[in-house]
Structure formats: structure tokens, C-alpha cells
């Protein structure tokens, strides 16, 4: 199909991750075998480039040569955001660092995502991380509850009494993004120790 790459370009643009499942959804009336034939032809003529297994993109020219994908783009596309729908979030130590609660940087990137069906699983690494760990969420991640889930992840693991003033401010900002109602609704999916923390005096101050 001569228009294969052009249709992908119109749908995804240049230098954006395109997954095989994206192609199958876009060409739902075509067999997977035919899609792979078009895909291989596009790779051969250079209109498509391969990032890794099942991940492709349409490169563009830059002053340094053909463009390339960054690992963060691939993580975002595969496990965090799918066509505007939020399906996951960075969790674990990287989350705690990113919201400003700690300055420690983890070599392991952890992502909690609807696209993982096992409780926890390590995947082959790419980019600057030593390891990537995927987790199944406690409840389905959505655009509406993702901030509450991020807050509850931190609340579950971080003893609030050990946090300094800067870290407490960061936790308050995270709680404000989430909204108290969403936090309490999502808390039902977390361990009892998390619910207990939410009614403790210190956490009441955070949620005030």
C-alpha cells in the first residue's frame, strides 16, 4: 500500500512512537501479515525507522542527520498516555523524587500502568535506566484519578513525621492537584495503613 506511511504520518506525525498495535487499530480491516509487509517495505525505503521491538517512528531530517526517539517518549507512549488517555504514571522512588519530596535518584524507573496485568514485572531496559519495573495499578488509572493515586502511593510509603518542611510542602501541592474527594475515594483500594495515615493529625494538616 503506497499510502501506508502517509496515513501514519497524518495520524501520528514525525518522531513520535508508533506501536504495532496502533497500526493494527488504524488498519483494522487489513490482516496483520499485510501490515507487516507494508511495514517492512517502509523500513527498507527509509520512510519508517525502528526504535525497538514493536516500536517504530517516522524520522525527520535535522542538522545532525535523521531524528531519533528518546526513551522518555517511548515510556510515555507505551505505558502512560495513549492518544490523550491517561493509562499510567511514574511511581516508586522516581515519583517521590519528581514531586520534590526527596533528592535521591533511583536507577530503576517504575511505572504503574493499566497495560500491565501482573502485580510487578521487570522489562528489558533502554535509555539511561539500569532497570524498568512495571506494576499493575490498584484500580484503573484515569485522567480523573491519576493525581490521587500518585498522592496515595507516596502516602503509603513515606512516613510523614520524617518529612522536612520542604517535603511537606511538596506533598501538600500533590494533594491539592488530586483533590480531597478523589483521594478518599481511591483510598479504598489501598492498605489499611494508608487509610490510617489519612486520618492521622499530620496527614490531616497535609490535606487541609
GUKOLPA-6359 format. One record per residue (C-alpha): x, y, z; residue in three letters. Coordinates in steps of 0.02 Angstrom, whole numbers, padded with zeros to 5 digits, always signed. Example, Ala and Ser with C-alpha at 12.3 -4.5 7.8 and 13.67 -1.06 7.14 Angstrom:
GUKOLPA-6359
+00615-00225+00390ala +00684-00053+00357ser 
This chain:
GUKOLPA-6359
+00000+00000+00000unk +00083+00160-00060unk -00011+00270+00063unk +00037+00169+00219unk +00173+00289+00280unk +00070+00442+00231unk -00077+00383+00335unk +00039+00351+00483unk +00115+00523+00459unk -00055+00607+00458unk -00110+00511+00613unk +00047+00517+00720unk +00164+00647+00644unk +00353+00635+00638unk +00467+00575+00776unk +00327+00502+00882unk +00321+00321+00941unk +00205+00212+00838unk +00166+00040+00909unk +00120-00111+00806unk -00048-00114+00895unk -00076+00066+00838unk -00053+00010+00659unk -00170-00138+00681unk -00304-00024+00754unk -00282+00105+00616unk -00293-00028+00480unk -00419-00139+00567unk -00487-00210+00403unk -00314-00271+00349unk -00227-00431+00405unk -00077-00418+00520unk +00027-00508+00389unk -00012-00371+00262unk +00029-00235+00389unk +00199-00314+00421unk +00231-00321+00235unk +00194-00134+00219unk +00297-00102+00374unk +00449-00194+00308unk +00436-00103+00141unk +00430+00065+00232unk +00582+00018+00335unk +00677-00028+00178unk +00640+00136+00089unk +00677+00238+00245unk +00505+00316+00272unk +00493+00223+00438unk +00627+00185+00568unk +00631+00055+00706unk +00665+00105+00886unk +00647-00067+00963unk +00538-00220+00960unk +00363-00168+00909unk +00407+00019+00914unk +00428+00124+00758unk +00428+00307+00707unk +00432+00421+00556unk +00601+00508+00560unk +00632+00685+00503unk +00791+00771+00448unk +00890+00876+00571unk +01055+00968+00560unk +01135+00814+00639unk +01053+00687+00522unk +00895+00586+00545unk +00797+00616+00703unk +00784+00486+00839unk +00666+00444+00980unk +00708+00474+01162unk +00673+00336+01290unk +00556+00452+01387unk +00445+00468+01233unk +00430+00280+01220unk +00390+00256+01405unk +00257+00392+01392unk +00178+00315+01238unk +00185+00132+01291unk +00133+00143+01472unk +00075+00317+01525unk -00028+00408+01393unk -00119+00332+01245unk -00196+00452+01119unk -00237+00578+01256unk -00300+00446+01379unk -00200+00428+01540unk -00163+00243+01568unk -00021+00252+01695unk +00103+00356+01793unk +00283+00354+01852unk +00283+00281+02027unk +00404+00220+02160unk +00564+00316+02203unk +00558+00413+02038unk +00387+00481+02085unk +00447+00533+02258unk +00595+00622+02178unk +00493+00705+02039unk +00369+00787+02158unk +00511+00859+02263unk +00499+00752+02419unk +00674+00681+02404unk +00829+00719+02304unk +00880+00537+02289unk +00883+00475+02110unk +00841+00293+02078unk +00923+00190+01941unk +00759+00095+01922unk +00615+00175+01830unk +00450+00113+01899unk +00286+00137+01806unk +00113+00089+01865unk +00004+00059+01713unk -00161-00015+01655unk -00060-00104+01521unk +00021-00220+01648unk -00080-00371+01704unk +00044-00446+01829unk +00075-00373+02001unk +00252-00323+01957unk +00367-00362+01812unk +00537-00306+01750unk +00558-00270+01565unk +00713-00254+01455unk +00794-00086+01484unk +00828+00054+01363unk +00889+00232+01386unk +00986+00283+01541unk +00897+00171+01667unk +00977+00016+01739unk +00807-00067+01754unk +00624-00035+01717unk +00488-00107+01828unk +00304-00111+01782unk +00165-00125+01909unk -00019-00165+01893unk -00122-00022+01970unk -00232-00049+02123unk -00376+00021+02020unk -00391+00077+01839unk -00289+00234+01808unk -00387+00377+01729unk -00361+00561+01694unk -00476+00598+01840unk -00391+00493+01974unk -00208+00488+01923unk -00155+00629+02041unk -00246+00546+02186unk -00158+00381+02151unk +00010+00469+02145unk -00026+00551+02313unk -00083+00388+02391unk +00071+00297+02328unk +00180+00424+02416unk +00072+00424+02572unk +00082+00234+02582unk +00272+00230+02578unk +00330+00393+02657unk +00319+00420+02847unk +00252+00598+02857unk +00333+00628+03025unk +00504+00605+02944unk +00474+00736+02808unk +00552+00908+02820unk +00458+01070+02785unk +00506+01070+02600unk +00446+00891+02576unk +00283+00927+02668unk +00251+01075+02552unk +00280+00961+02403unk +00158+00834+02475unk +00027+00971+02501unk +00044+01027+02320unk +00019+00849+02263unk -00136+00833+02373unk -00206+00995+02303unk -00186+00931+02124unk -00275+00770+02171unk -00421+00843+02269unk -00477+00777+02437unk -00632+00688+02367unk -00531+00589+02240unk -00401+00545+02372unk -00530+00474+02492unk -00622+00382+02352unk -00462+00299+02291unk -00400+00261+02468unk -00522+00114+02471unk -00404+00020+02354unk -00252+00044+02468unk -00196-00048+02625unk -00274-00008+02793unk -00112+00077+02846unk -00139+00207+02709unk -00316+00247+02769unk -00249+00262+02947unk -00119+00387+02889unk -00253+00495+02808unk -00341+00519+02975unk -00182+00548+03074unk -00156+00726+03130unk -00005+00758+03020unk -00089+00698+02862unk -00246+00796+02905unk -00135+00950+02901unk -00071+00900+02730unk -00248+00877+02663unk -00316+01036+02744unk 
